[in-house]
């Protein structure tokens, strides 16, 4: 039987690069901003009370590297204390690496996921109907649109042809049209981190993980780093109606981020994000194993364009934002009965990983069984004030 504890080692965080994150420190009854130094997590909260403050610096990587601090413990010790079932509440544990930033996501940014959204819409949330519709749609518009740039003249010509054939869809509109789908994934401070339980709303019977790169964007619009994310997706709920996107995406513990943020510096830039390879592994308590991958080079919209469509003169985020970039991976193989496709089972261990950003591992549970979200912005502000940090 897979265990979260098997994944809770320093190997989940890259050995190179400038890595920052957040740790709950019981001695101050609140979170600390930390920097990885070797196998130590160094508390730099005295200089940067929030991750937002660090990301607002002109050069966050240089700023984080320049400050001194005290170790809160080794990466291995803090990781081992993070899973709920093994946690000692008197010792530090890892948190999601962001705090005051808005939690945003871009949808339908890859051709394959675009086709799957169209299929969800046509199937009206019924996985049994998906295979036949997948074949029909694939015959009509093709299955390899990886070279098609959203908003281009070629994309607009395809849109025209599809409309003439009566095959246009709201998902094709945001997949190849000029305007990206940017939505609110979850609420400020509600994300769960590496080693925590991730939530599946029990109303869903057709769902999947979405392995994604997540940009960290300052209030100026400058992209300052990246982390990993799992944009847990309820396919049947969104498939019934796109107007149910909020119900499909924003649920307790359904936004997973981590393990840490890798800040941009001489060793890591947006160009690395553009060519990144992501791996996905799902391990079920029943012995089931699913392996998948997502290649960022096949994205239909450049990450900088997506960030610019999120934060601009028409829409500001004074505390910055993080942006899920979408996924190429859409699992379609049958897990149980033929024609039913893939869906999660409670207890699944899901790992999203890349060489540059490490590994984000979570265990799936029901949203009403995951730890409730109780620590909001008001609690953070009062805690920092009590510590003399505001």
N, C-alpha and C positions, 0 to 999 in steps of 0.2 A: 504494500500500500504506500503510495507516495506521501511524503511528509514535507511540510514547509521548512522544517529545521534542516533538511538536507541541502537547502538552497541558501542558508543564512551564513555565508562566510565572506571574507574579504574578496574572494574571487568574483563576487557579483559587481564589484566596482573596479573600473579600469585602473591599472597601476601607473598610467601616465596621464598627464593633463592636470588642469586646475579644477578640482572637484569640490563643490560646496553643497551643503544640505542642511537639514534641521533634525534636532534630537530633542526629545522630551527629557528634561532634567528634573527628577523628583525633588532635588534639594532646593530648587527655586520654584517648584510647582508650575513650571511653564516651559516653553520651547526655547532652544538656543540655536543660533546660526553657527554652523561648524564648517571647517575646512579639513580636507583629508591631507595629513602629512604622514607618508608611509602607511603604517598600520594604526595610526592614532587619529582620532577625530578631535580637532582643536576648536575650542569655544572662542568665537570672535564676536560674540554678541555685544560686548562693551563698545566696539567700534561700529557695529551694524546691528541694531536691535531687531531688525526684520530683514528677511531676504529681499524684500522690496527695496530697502535702503541700499543694500549692496548692489543690486542690479541697476539702480539709478546713477551709480558712479560713472564718470567718463570712461574709465577702463576698469570694469569690475574684477577682471582676473588679476590685474596688477594691484588693485586695492586690497583684495582678499589675501594676496600673497604677502603684502607688506606689513600686515598687523600681527602683533604677538597675541598669544592666548594660552590658556591652560587646557590640557587634555581632559576630555570627559571619559576617556577609556579607549580601548582598542576597537577597531572596526569589527573584529570577530566577536568580541564580548557584547558590544551593543547590538550587533545583528542577531546574535543568539538569543538576546533578551526581547526581541521585537515581536515574534509570533504570540498571539493572545494566549495560547494554551501553555506556553512556557515562561511567560513574562513574570518577573519579579518587580512589583510596582515600586520598590525602593531603589531600583537601578535604572540607568538611562536606556531608552529605546529609540529606534529610528522613526522619523515621521516623513510624510510627503515633503519634498524639498521646497515647496512654495508656500507663501502665506497670504499676503494682501493682493496678489495679482488675480485678475479676473481669469476664470477658467473657460476658455473658448475652444471651438473646434471647427475645422473645415470638412465638409462632406463631399463625397462624390468627386474626389480629386484624381482617381485612377480609373482607367478604362474598364478594368475588370469589375471593380466595385460599382462603377456606374451601371454596368449591365445587370449586376445583381440587384441594385435598387429598382431598376425597371422591372425585373422579374418579381420582386417583392410586391410592387404596386399591382402588376397584372394578376399575381396569384392571390391578392387580397389576404395575405397572411397565411395561406395554406401551403405548407411545404410539399405536399403530395402533388400539387399542380406545377411546381417549379421546374421540374426536369423538362417537361414538354414545352413550356413557355421559353425556357433557356435555349432550346434548339431552334424554335421559331425566330426568336429575337436575334440569335447569333447568325442565322442564315440571312436575315434582312440587313443587318448593319455590320456584320463581321465581329470577330472576337478579338482582333488585335488592332486597337486604336492607340497604342502606346506612343506613336509618333505624331498623333494629332494634338495640336496645341489649342487649348480652350480659347475661344474668342477670335481665332484666326479666320482668314478668308475661307480656307478649306473646311473648317468647322461650321461656318455659316452656310456653306453650300450643302454639307451633309444635313444640317438642320432643315434646309429647304426641301431636300429630297424626302426626308422622313415625314415632314408635315404633309407633303403631297400624298404619301402612302398611308396617312392616318396612323402613323406609328410614333408620333411625338409624345414625349413624357416630361413631366416636371423635373425628373431626375436627369434626363438628357439636357434639359435647359441649363441646369447648374453644372453639368458635367462638361459640356462643350461650349456653352454660351459665354458671353463676356463677364457675367457676374458670378462670383463664387458663392457657394453656400457657407455662410459663417453663422454659427449658432452658439448659444451658451450651453456648454457641457454640464457644468455644475456650479455651485455657489462658492464664493470666497471662503477658504479655509476648510472646505468639506472633503477635499481629496484624501484618499488613503495612500499609504506608501508601500514600499517593498516589505514583504513578509506579513502583510495584513490581509484580512479577509475582504474580498470584493463582492459587491452585492448584485444579485439577479432578482428582479421583481417576479414573484411567483405567479403573476398573471400570464407570464410568457411561457410558451412551450416550444418556441423556435428562436434560438438566440446564438450568439457567438462572440468570441473575443475579437478585438480589432487592434493588432499591434501597430503602434505608430511612433514616429518621432514627434516630439513636442518642442516647439520653439519657445524661448523665453525672451520677451520683448519689453523693453523699457517704455516709459510713458512718452518718450520722444519719438518712438517708432523704431529705434535702433534694436536690432536683434543681438543679444548679448550672450546667448548660450543655448543649450538644448538638453533635454532629458528624454526618457522613454515613457510611453503611456499605453494604457489599455482602455480604449473607448468602448466599454462594454455595450453591446448592441442587442436590442430586442427586435428581431426581424419581423415577427408576426405583428407586433404592436404598430411599428412604423408602416408595415405593409398594408394594414387596414386603412390607414390614412396618414398622409404626410403631416397633417395637422396634429397628429399624436407624437410628433418628434420629441417634444418636451417630456412626455410620459415615458417614451422609449429610452431616453438618454439620461435624464436627470433624476436619479434615484439614490437612496442612501447607499454609500460606499461603492457607487458605480463608476467613479472616476479614480483610476489608479495611476500614480505618477512616481517615478524614481529610477534607480535608488537615490541618485544625486544629480545635480546639475553640473554639466561640464561647460565651463565658461570659455568663450572664444579667446584664444591667444595665438601665439606663433605656431602652436602644434595642432590647432583645431579651429576651423572656420566654417562659414556657411557652405563653402564648396565641398567640404567633407560631408555635410548633411545631404547635399544634392546627390551624392553618389553612394550613400550609406546602404548597407544590406542589413535587413532585420530578419531575425529568426523567431519563430513561434513554436512552442511545444505545449501540448495539453496532455496531462497524465490523469487518467480517471481512476477512481477507487476500484473500478471493475477490471482494471488491467488495460483499458483502452489507451492508446497513444496516438496523437495527431501531431505531425510536424508540418510546418508551413514556412513561407518566407515572403518578404516584401522588399522590393528593390526601388529605392527612392529615385533612381534615374528614369523610371517609367512614369513619374508623376506628370499629369497633364497641365498643371499650373506650377510655376516656379515658387518655391517657398517664400521668397521676398515679395512676390506679387500677392500671395495669400496674406502675409503679414500686413502689407499695405492696404489691402481691402478690409482688414479688420480694424486697423488703427490709422486714422488720417484726419484731415481737417473737418470732416463731417462726423467723426466719432472718436472721442478721446477716452483714455484710461489713465487717470492721474497716478495710479499705483502700478501701472504696467499690466501686462497680461501674458498668459501662456496660450499657445495655439497648437492643438492637435492637427497634424498635417494630412490626415486621412490614411487609408491603407489600400494596398494592392490585394491583400489576402482576403478571400471570401470562401470559407470552407463549404464544400458542396457534397463531399463524399458521405455516404450513408453510415450512420453510427449504429443504428439498431435495425429497424425494419426497412426493406428496400423502398426507395422513393421518398423517405422521410428526411434525408439529408443529415447534416450535423446539427446537434444542439447540445448545450451544456447539461451536465448532471451535477448536482450539489456535491461538493468535495473535490471537484476537478482542481488540479494544480496547474496554473497557467504561467508560463515564463515567456516574456518578450525580451530579446537580447540583441546586442550588436557589439562588435569589437570596440567601438569608440565610446559607447555609453554604458556598457556593463549589462546587467540583467535585472529585470523587474519581475518578481514572482509573487503571485497572490493565490489564495484558495477561494473558490467560489462558494458562496453561501446565499441564503435568501436575504433580501433587503431588510426584512423584519427580524432577522436573526443576527445580522452583523451589528457591531457596536454602534449605537445611535450617535449621530453627530450632535455634540453638545457644546463644543468650544468654538465660539464665533469671534468676530472682530472686537466686540465689546469686552469679552473675556481677555483677549490678547492685550488690548490697550490697558486694562486695569492691572494685569499682571506685570507688564513692562513698567508701568508707573510705580507699582509697589517695589520694584527692583531698582528704582532710580535711573531707568534707562530712557525715560521720556521727559 
